[in-house]
Every structure is written in structure tokens, then in C-alpha cells.
Amino acid sequence: FTLKGQLDRVKARIDEGANSGRKELLIEKQKLSEAKLAQENIIRNANETLSEYKRKIQAYGEKLATMREEYRKFIETQQSILIEEFVVPSEDNFVCPTCKQTLPEDAKEQKINELQVNFNSDKESRLDEISSKINANISNGKAIKASQEDLQRRITELEGNLPQAGERHKEICDRIQEIDEILLQPTTTPDYMTDNEYA
């Protein structure tokens, strides 16, 4: 061990002690900078998600409005089908096209019954079809409404969390600023002569 080497080690120890805490502050600042970026990502992602959810809710609202209009038309169609009544054809419809003679009464009755059965069957078929459309419209509307409500719940939750993320971001930025102010202060040059080992 040379005296110069020993003095250099003591001097390094004194220098480190005189500016103690700077290294720890730099490490803390680095960790805080990473936390700041993470917090900014959280806030940005939350805002993007909120925008997407709001767009979807608007689209769902437009779809529901269209479906309400379809429902109204389906109900009108159903009502018009329901009020339809069988009308007995006029006597002119019961003339033989070949010989131009009126059909016998029993053949006429049979034809009227056949026409009425066909009318009722067609009416029932159309009512079943429109009822299926109404039920599908209602079911789809309920599903869309549930999705819309779920998105609204998520929006409320995200909007509730955003202020906390913003506060955390501000706390991190404030601490980084404090560290920067400390680090901007000039380093102290130690008085080596006051150290017993160096003197």
C-alpha cells in the first residue's frame, strides 16, 4: 500500500460521503420516470377505451332506434293481418269458365269452404311469420340494450378510476421535479483536512 493509494481511497470515501444521496436520488428518479410512463400509458389507454366504448354506445343507440322503427312496422303489419276477414266471393266467381253456367249450390259451398280454409291458413302463416320477426326484434333489442348498459357501467368505472391515475401521475411528476431541484444544486466540495484519516 502506498501512501498516495491510501489517500486516494480515503478521498473517494470522503467525496462519496459529501454528496451522499445523489446516487440514490438518481436511482429513484429513474424508477419514478418509468412509473410516470406507465401511468401515462394507463391514462392514455383508459381514454382510448372510453372513446371506443362511447362510439359503441352511440352505434347501439342508432341500432336500437332502427329496431324500434322495425318493431313499429311489424306491429302495424300484425294489426293489419289480424283485422283481415274472409270475404265471400261474388256470384260471378262461381260461373263455369267453359260453359258459363253457375256452379251448383253444394259445389259453391265446397269452393267457399276451401277458399276460407286457404284464407285462414295463409293468415295464420303470415301471423306466425310476423310474430317470429317481432320476437326476434325484441330479443335482439334486449341483447343490444344489455350490451349498451354493460358498456355504460364500464365507462362509469373507468371514469371513476381516471382521477386516481391522474393524481398518481401528478404525485410522480412532483417528486421528479423535487429530485431535479435537489440534483441541480451544486455538489459540495469536501474539506479533506477535517477528516482525521486524511489529515
FIBANU-882417 format. One record per residue: residue in three letters; z, x, y of N, C-alpha, C, O in turn. Coordinates in steps of 0.1 Angstrom, whole numbers, padded with zeros to 4 digits, always signed. Example, Ala and Ser with C-alpha at 12.3 -4.5 7.8 and 13.67 -1.06 7.14 Angstrom:
REM FIBANU-882417
Ala+0078+0132-0057+0078+0123-0045+0078+0132-0033+0085+0142-0033Ser+0071+0128-0022+0071+0137-0011+0079+0129+0000+0080+0134+0011
This chain:
REM FIBANU-882417
Phe+0000+0008-0012+0000+0000+0000+0000+0009+0012+0008+0017+0014Thr-0009+0006+0021-0010+0014+0033-0003+0005+0044-0002-0007+0042Leu+0002+0012+0053+0009+0005+0064-0001-0005+0072+0003-0016+0075Lys-0013+0000+0074-0023-0009+0080-0025-0021+0072-0026-0032+0077Gly-0027-0020+0059-0029-0032+0050-0018-0041+0050-0019-0053+0051Gln-0006-0036+0050+0007-0044+0051+0007-0051+0064+0011-0063+0064Leu+0004-0044+0075+0004-0051+0088-0006-0062+0089-0004-0072+0095Asp-0018-0059+0083-0029-0070+0083-0024-0082+0076-0027-0093+0081Arg-0017-0081+0065-0012-0092+0057-0002-0100+0065-0002-0112+0065Val+0007-0093+0072+0017-0099+0080+0011-0106+0092+0015-0117+0095Lys+0001-0099+0098-0006-0105+0109-0013-0118+0105-0013-0128+0112Ala-0020-0118+0093-0027-0130+0088-0017-0142+0086-0019-0153+0089Arg-0005-0138+0080+0006-0148+0078+0010-0154+0092+0012-0166+0093Ile+0012-0145+0101+0017-0150+0115+0006-0158+0121+0009-0169+0127Asp-0007-0154+0120-0018-0162+0126-0018-0176+0119-0020-0186+0126Glu-0017-0176+0106-0017-0189+0099-0005-0198+0103-0007-0210+0105Gly+0006-0192+0105+0018-0200+0109+0017-0204+0124+0022-0215+0127Ala+0011-0197+0132+0009-0200+0146+0001-0212+0148+0003-0221+0157Asn-0009-0214+0140-0019-0225+0141-0017-0234+0128-0027-0240+0124Ser-0005-0235+0123-0003-0243+0111-0007-0257+0114-0004-0262+0125Gly-0012-0263+0104-0015-0277+0105-0030-0280+0109-0035-0291+0106Arg-0037-0270+0114-0051-0272+0118-0059-0274+0105-0068-0283+0105Lys-0057-0267+0095-0064-0268+0082-0062-0282+0076-0071-0289+0072Glu-0049-0287+0077-0046-0300+0071-0052-0311+0080-0057-0321+0074Leu-0053-0308+0093-0059-0318+0102-0074-0319+0099-0080-0330+0099Leu-0080-0308+0096-0095-0308+0093-0097-0315+0080-0107-0323+0079Ile-0089-0313+0070-0090-0320+0057-0088-0335+0059-0095-0343+0054Glu-0078-0339+0067-0075-0353+0070-0087-0359+0077-0091-0370+0074Lys-0093-0352+0087-0104-0357+0094-0116-0359+0085-0123-0369+0086Gln-0118-0350+0075-0129-0352+0066-0127-0364+0057-0136-0372+0055Lys-0115-0366+0053-0112-0378+0044-0113-0391+0053-0119-0401+0048Leu-0109-0390+0065-0110-0402+0074-0125-0405+0077-0129-0417+0078Ser-0133-0395+0079-0147-0397+0081-0154-0404+0070-0162-0412+0072Glu-0150-0400+0058-0155-0406+0046-0151-0421+0045-0158-0430+0041Ala-0138-0423+0048-0132-0436+0048-0139-0445+0059-0142-0457+0057Lys-0142-0439+0070-0149-0446+0081-0163-0451+0076-0167-0462+0079Leu-0170-0442+0070-0184-0445+0065-0182-0456+0054-0190-0466+0054Ala-0173-0455+0046-0171-0466+0035-0168-0479+0042-0173-0489+0038Gln-0159-0479+0052-0156-0491+0059-0168-0497+0067-0170-0509+0067Glu-0176-0488+0072-0188-0493+0079-0198-0499+0069-0204-0509+0072Asn-0198-0493+0057-0207-0499+0047-0202-0513+0042-0209-0522+0040Ile-0188-0514+0041-0182-0527+0038-0186-0537+0048-0190-0549+0045Ile-0184-0534+0061-0187-0543+0072-0202-0547+0072-0205-0559+0073Arg-0211-0537+0071-0225-0540+0071-0229-0549+0059-0236-0558+0061Asn-0224-0545+0047-0228-0553+0036-0222-0568+0037-0229-0577+0033Ala-0210-0569+0042-0205-0582+0044-0213-0590+0054-0216-0602+0052Asn-0217-0584+0065-0226-0591+0075-0239-0595+0069-0245-0606+0071Glu-0245-0586+0061-0258-0589+0054-0256-0600+0045-0265-0609+0044Thr-0245-0600+0037-0243-0611+0027-0241-0624+0035-0246-0634+0030Leu-0233-0624+0046-0231-0636+0054-0244-0642+0058-0247-0654+0058Ser-0253-0633+0063-0266-0638+0068-0274-0644+0057-0280-0654+0058Glu-0274-0638+0045-0281-0643+0033-0275-0656+0029-0283-0666+0026Tyr-0262-0657+0029-0256-0670+0025-0259-0681+0035-0262-0692+0031Lys-0259-0678+0048-0263-0688+0058-0277-0692+0057-0280-0704+0059Arg-0286-0683+0053-0300-0687+0051-0301-0696+0039-0309-0706+0040Lys-0294-0693+0029-0295-0701+0017-0289-0715+0019-0294-0725+0015Ile-0278-0716+0027-0272-0729+0030-0282-0737+0038-0283-0749+0036Gln-0289-0731+0048-0299-0738+0056-0310-0743+0047-0315-0754+0048Ala-0315-0734+0037-0326-0738+0028-0321-0750+0019-0328-0759+0017Tyr-0308-0749+0015-0303-0760+0007-0302-0773+0015-0305-0784+0010Gly-0298-0772+0027-0298-0784+0036-0311-0790+0038-0313-0802+0037Glu-0322-0782+0039-0335-0787+0041-0340-0793+0028-0346-0804+0028Lys-0336-0787+0016-0340-0793+0003-0333-0806+0001-0339-0816-0004Leu-0320-0807+0005-0313-0819+0004-0319-0830+0013-0320-0842+0008Ala-0323-0827+0025-0330-0837+0033-0342-0842+0027-0345-0854+0027Thr-0350-0833+0021-0362-0837+0014-0359-0846+0002-0365-0856+0000Met-0348-0843-0005-0344-0850-0017-0339-0864-0013-0341-0874-0020Arg-0332-0865-0002-0327-0878+0003-0339-0887+0007-0339-0899+0004Glu-0350-0881+0012-0362-0889+0016-0368-0894+0003-0373-0905+0002Glu-0369-0885-0007-0375-0889-0020-0367-0900-0026-0372-0909-0032Tyr-0353-0898-0026-0344-0908-0031-0347-0922-0025-0348-0932-0032Arg-0348-0922-0012-0351-0935-0004-0364-0941-0009-0364-0953-0011Lys-0374-0933-0011-0387-0938-0016-0386-0943-0030-0391-0953-0034Phe-0378-0936-0039-0376-0940-0052-0369-0954-0053-0373-0963-0060Ile-0359-0956-0044-0352-0968-0044-0361-0979-0039-0360-0990-0044Glu-0369-0977-0029-0379-0987-0024-0388-0991-0035-0391-1003-0037Thr-0393-0981-0043-0402-0984-0054-0395-0992-0064-0401-1002-0069Gln-0383-0988-0067-0375-0996-0077-0373-1010-0073-0374-1019-0081Gln-0369-1012-0060-0367-1025-0055-0380-1034-0056-0380-1045-0059Ser-0391-1027-0052-0404-1035-0053-0408-1039-0067-0413-1049-0069Ile-0405-1030-0077-0407-1033-0091-0398-1044-0095-0402-1054-0102Leu-0385-1044-0091-0376-1054-0095-0379-1068-0091-0377-1078-0098Ile-0385-1069-0079-0389-1082-0074-0402-1088-0079-0406-1099-0076Glu-0410-1079-0086-0422-1084-0091-0420-1095-0101-0410-1094-0109Glu-0428-1105-0101-0427-1116-0110-0440-1119-0117-0451-1117-0110Phe-0439-1123-0129-0452-1127-0136-0458-1139-0130-0451-1149-0127Val-0471-1138-0127-0478-1150-0121-0488-1154-0132-0497-1147-0136Val-0487-1167-0135-0497-1173-0145-0510-1173-0138-0512-1178-0127Pro-0520-1167-0145-0534-1167-0140-0539-1181-0138-0535-1190-0144Ser-0549-1181-0129-0555-1194-0126-0564-1199-0138-0567-1191-0147Glu-0567-1211-0138-0575-1217-0149-0589-1210-0151-0594-1210-0162Asp-0594-1204-0140-0607-1197-0140-0606-1185-0150-0617-1181-0155Asn-0595-1180-0152-0593-1168-0161-0593-1172-0175-0593-1163-0184Phe-0593-1185-0179-0593-1189-0192-0606-1196-0197-0606-1205-0205Val-0617-1191-0192-0630-1196-0195-0637-1185-0203-0636-1173-0200Cys-0643-1189-0214-0650-1180-0223-0662-1174-0215-0670-1181-0210Pro-0663-1161-0215-0674-1155-0207-0688-1157-0213-0698-1156-0206Thr-0688-1160-0226-0701-1162-0232-0706-1176-0231-0717-1179-0226Cys-0698-1186-0235-0702-1200-0235-0698-1208-0223-0702-1219-0221Lys-0689-1202-0214-0684-1208-0202-0676-1220-0204-0674-1229-0196Gln-0670-1221-0217-0661-1233-0219-0647-1228-0217-0643-1217-0219Thr-0638-1238-0213-0624-1235-0212-0618-1233-0225-0621-1240-0235Leu-0609-1223-0226-0602-1220-0239-0593-1232-0243-0588-1239-0234Pro-0591-1233-0256-0582-1244-0260-0568-1241-0255-0564-1230-0252Glu-0560-1252-0254-0546-1250-0248-0538-1241-0256-0531-1233-0250Asp-0538-1241-0269-0530-1231-0277-0535-1217-0275-0526-1208-0275Ala-0547-1215-0274-0553-1201-0272-0549-1197-0258-0545-1185-0255Lys-0549-1206-0248-0545-1203-0235-0530-1199-0234-0526-1190-0228Glu-0522-1207-0241-0507-1204-0242-0505-1190-0248-0496-1183-0243Gln-0512-1188-0258-0511-1175-0265-0515-1163-0256-0508-1153-0255Lys-0525-1165-0249-0530-1155-0239-0520-1153-0228-0517-1142-0224Ile-0514-1164-0223-0504-1163-0212-0492-1156-0217-0486-1147-0210Asn-0487-1159-0229-0476-1152-0235-0479-1137-0237-0470-1128-0234Glu-0491-1134-0241-0495-1120-0243-0495-1113-0230-0490-1101-0229Leu-0500-1119-0219-0501-1113-0206-0486-1111-0201-0483-1101-0194Gln-0478-1121-0203-0464-1120-0198-0456-1109-0206-0449-1101-0199Val-0458-1107-0219-0452-1096-0226-0457-1083-0221-0449-1074-0219Asn-0470-1082-0219-0476-1069-0213-0470-1066-0199-0467-1055-0196Phe-0469-1077-0191-0464-1075-0178-0449-1070-0179-0445-1060-0172Asn-0441-1077-0187-0427-1073-0188-0425-1059-0194-0417-1051-0189Ser-0434-1055-0203-0433-1042-0209-0437-1031-0199-0430-1021-0198Asp-0447-1034-0191-0452-1025-0181-0441-1024-0170-0438-1013-0165Lys-0435-1035-0166-0424-1035-0156-0412-1027-0161-0407-1019-0154Glu-0408-1029-0173-0397-1022-0179-0400-1007-0180-0391-0998-0177Ser-0412-1003-0183-0416-0989-0184-0416-0983-0171-0411-0971-0169Arg-0421-0989-0160-0421-0984-0147-0406-0983-0142-0403-0973-0135Leu-0398-0993-0145-0384-0992-0141-0377-0980-0147-0369-0973-0141Asp-0379-0978-0160-0373-0967-0167-0378-0954-0161-0370-0944-0159Glu-0391-0953-0158-0396-0941-0152-0390-0938-0138-0386-0927-0135Ile-0389-0948-0130-0383-0946-0116-0368-0944-0117-0363-0936-0109Ser-0361-0950-0127-0347-0947-0129-0345-0933-0133-0335-0927-0129Ser-0353-0928-0141-0352-0913-0145-0354-0904-0133-0347-0894-0132Lys-0363-0908-0125-0366-0900-0113-0354-0900-0103-0349-0890-0098Ile-0348-0912-0102-0336-0914-0094-0324-0906-0099-0318-0899-0092Asn-0322-0907-0112-0311-0899-0119-0313-0884-0117-0303-0877-0115Ala-0325-0880-0119-0328-0865-0118-0326-0861-0103-0321-0850-0101Asn-0330-0869-0094-0328-0866-0080-0313-0865-0077-0309-0856-0070Ile-0306-0875-0081-0291-0875-0079-0285-0862-0085-0277-0855-0079Ser-0288-0859-0098-0283-0848-0105-0286-0835-0098-0278-0826-0095Asn-0299-0833-0094-0303-0821-0087-0296-0820-0073-0292-0809-0069Gly-0295-0831-0066-0288-0831-0053-0274-0827-0054-0269-0820-0046Lys-0267-0832-0065-0253-0828-0067-0252-0813-0070-0243-0806-0065Ala-0261-0808-0078-0261-0793-0081-0263-0785-0068-0256-0775-0066Ile-0273-0789-0060-0276-0782-0048-0264-0783-0038-0260-0773-0032Lys-0258-0795-0037-0246-0796-0028-0235-0788-0033-0228-0782-0025Ala-0233-0787-0046-0222-0778-0052-0225-0763-0048-0216-0756-0045Ser-0237-0759-0050-0241-0745-0046-0239-0743-0031-0234-0732-0027Gln-0242-0753-0023-0240-0751-0009-0225-0750-0005-0222-0742+0003Glu-0217-0758-0012-0203-0758-0009-0197-0745-0014-0188-0739-0008Asp-0202-0739-0025-0197-0726-0031-0200-0715-0021-0192-0707-0018Leu-0213-0716-0015-0216-0705-0005-0208-0707+0007-0204-0697+0013Gln-0205-0719+0011-0197-0721+0023-0183-0715+0021-0177-0709+0030Arg-0178-0717+0009-0164-0711+0005-0165-0696+0006-0156-0690+0011Arg-0176-0690+0001-0177-0676+0001-0178-0671+0015-0173-0660+0019Ile-0186-0678+0024-0187-0674+0038-0173-0674+0044-0170-0665+0052Thr-0165-0685+0042-0152-0686+0048-0144-0674+0044-0136-0668+0052Glu-0145-0670+0031-0137-0659+0025-0141-0646+0032-0133-0638+0036Leu-0154-0644+0033-0160-0631+0039-0156-0630+0054-0152-0620+0058Glu-0157-0642+0061-0154-0642+0075-0139-0639+0077-0135-0634+0087Gly-0131-0643+0067-0117-0641+0068-0113-0626+0066-0104-0621+0071Asn-0122-0619+0057-0119-0605+0054-0125-0596+0065-0120-0584+0066Leu-0135-0600+0072-0141-0591+0082-0132-0586+0093-0132-0574+0096Pro-0123-0594+0098-0114-0589+0109-0105-0578+0103-0102-0568+0110Gln-0101-0579+0091-0092-0568+0085-0100-0556+0083-0095-0545+0086Ala-0113-0557+0079-0121-0545+0077-0124-0539+0091-0124-0526+0093Gly-0126-0547+0101-0128-0542+0115-0115-0535+0120-0116-0525+0127Glu-0104-0541+0117-0091-0534+0122-0089-0521+0115-0085-0511+0121Arg-0092-0521+0102-0090-0508+0094-0100-0498+0100-0096-0486+0101His-0112-0502+0103-0122-0492+0109-0117-0487+0122-0118-0475+0125Lys-0112-0496+0130-0106-0491+0143-0095-0482+0141-0094-0472+0149Glu-0086-0484+0132-0075-0475+0129-0080-0461+0125-0075-0451+0130Ile-0090-0461+0117-0095-0448+0112-0102-0441+0124-0099-0429+0126Cys-0109-0448+0132-0116-0442+0144-0106-0436+0154-0107-0426+0159Asp-0095-0444+0156-0084-0440+0165-0078-0427+0160-0075-0418+0167Arg-0075-0426+0147-0069-0414+0141-0078-0402+0142-0074-0391+0144Ile-0091-0405+0139-0101-0394+0140-0101-0388+0155-0101-0376+0157Gln-0100-0397+0164-0100-0393+0178-0088-0385+0182-0088-0375+0189Glu-0076-0390+0176-0064-0382+0178-0065-0368+0173-0061-0358+0179Ile-0070-0367+0161-0072-0354+0154-0082-0345+0163-0079-0333+0165Asp-0093-0351+0167-0102-0344+0176-0095-0338+0188-0098-0327+0192Glu-0087-0346+0194-0080-0342+0206-0070-0330+0203-0069-0321+0211Ile-0064-0331+0192-0055-0320+0188-0063-0308+0185-0059-0297+0189Leu-0074-0309+0178-0082-0298+0175-0089-0291+0187-0092-0280+0187Leu-0091-0299+0197-0097-0294+0209-0088-0285+0217-0092-0277+0226Gln-0075-0287+0215-0065-0278+0222-0067-0264+0217-0070-0261+0206Pro-0066-0255+0227-0068-0241+0223-0058-0236+0213-0046-0240+0213Thr-0063-0227+0204-0054-0222+0194-0044-0212+0201-0048-0205+0211Thr-0032-0212+0196-0023-0203+0202-0024-0189+0196-0026-0187+0184Thr-0023-0179+0205-0023-0165+0201-0009-0161+0198-0001-0162+0208Pro-0005-0158+0186+0009-0155+0183+0013-0142+0190+0005-0133+0192Asp+0026-0142+0193+0032-0129+0198+0037-0122+0185+0048-0125+0180Tyr+0029-0112+0181+0033-0105+0169+0046-0097+0170+0053-0095+0160Met+0049-0093+0182+0061-0085+0184+0074-0093+0181+0085-0086+0179Thr+0073-0106+0182+0086-0114+0180+0089-0115+0165+0099-0120+0161Asp+0079-0111+0156+0081-0112+0142+0088-0100+0137+0083-0089+0140Asn+0099-0101+0131+0108-0090+0126+0100-0081+0116+0101-0069+0117Glu+0092-0087+0107+0085-0079+0097+0074-0071+0104+0071-0060+0099Tyr+0067-0076+0114+0056-0070+0121+0061-0059+0130+0055-0048+0131Ala+0072-0062+0137+0077-0053+0147+0082-0041+0140+0087-0032+0147
